[in-house]
Amino acid sequence: NAGVTQTPKFQVLKTGQSMTLQCAQDMNHNSMYWYRQDPGMGLRLIYYSASEGTTDKGEVPNGYNVSRLNKREFSLRLESAAPSQTSVYFCASILYAGDEAEQYFGPGTRLTVT
Amino acid sequence: AQSVTQLGSHVSVSEGALVLLRCNYSSSVPPYLFWYVQYPNQGLQLLLKYTTGATLVKGINGFEAEFKKSETSFHLTKPSAHMSDAAEYFCAVEDTGTASKLTFGTGTRLQVTL
C-alpha cells in the first residue's frame, strides 16, 4: 500500500512550456484533490474530483486543467506555464468512514517556471 | 465562505516549554477541524482531527487540541517541546455542508531552541 504517489518530484520549465503532474492512490478513495503551496499562503485548492468522472474548480483553477483518468489517477496539466505557477504541488485523496474524514497527501512536486 | 486564521507565522519555544499554536475558524455550520504537520521538503502529515464527540482531541507525538465552539478556536498544544517538533503546522477546516474541501490556514513555523 503506497498511499498517494506523485511524479515527478522536481521539474523546471520555461515560460510557455506545458507539462502534466501525475498522481495516483491505491487506497480506493473516491475523492482526489490538487493543492498548491506558496510561502505564507498555506495550501490552496486548485481542482478536485469528488468521484471518478467528475471534476470541479477549487480556489485557484486558472491556468490549470485536470483529468480523472480512473479511480486511482488524477492528473494536473499546465498548458502554458507561467512564473506565477512556480510552487509546490500536492495531491491528496480522502477517506470517509461514517462521520470520520481524513485526507492523505502525496510527497509533493516542486515546480519552477523560469 | 469558511476561513482559518493562524495567529503568528513563527513561534519559538525552548525545549521542554509549552507549545501553543493558535487557530481560529469561521464557519456557518459545525465544521471538521484538522491540524497537520509538515517537516522540511515533505508532504503533510495529519496530527489530529475533530469531527464530532469529545472536544479535547489527542493526536500523535503528544499533541492535543481543544475545540471551543464559543470561541471558534481549535488551538494546538503540547506540554513539553522537543527539538524534533520543529516544523510547520497547518490548521484546516472542512465545512460539513460542502463537498469535502479543506480550507487551510497560512501556517505557523515552530522553532525549538536549546
Interface residues (C-beta under 8 A of the other chain):
Chain A: S31 Y33 Y35 G40 M41 G42 L43 R44 L45 Y48 A50 D56 G58 F90 I94 Y96 D99 E100 A101 E102 Q103 F105 G106 P107 G108
Chain B: V4 S9 Y32 F34 Y36 Q42 G43 L44 Q45 L46 K49 T51 T52 F90 A92 E94 A99 S100 K101 L102 T103 F104 G105 T106 G107
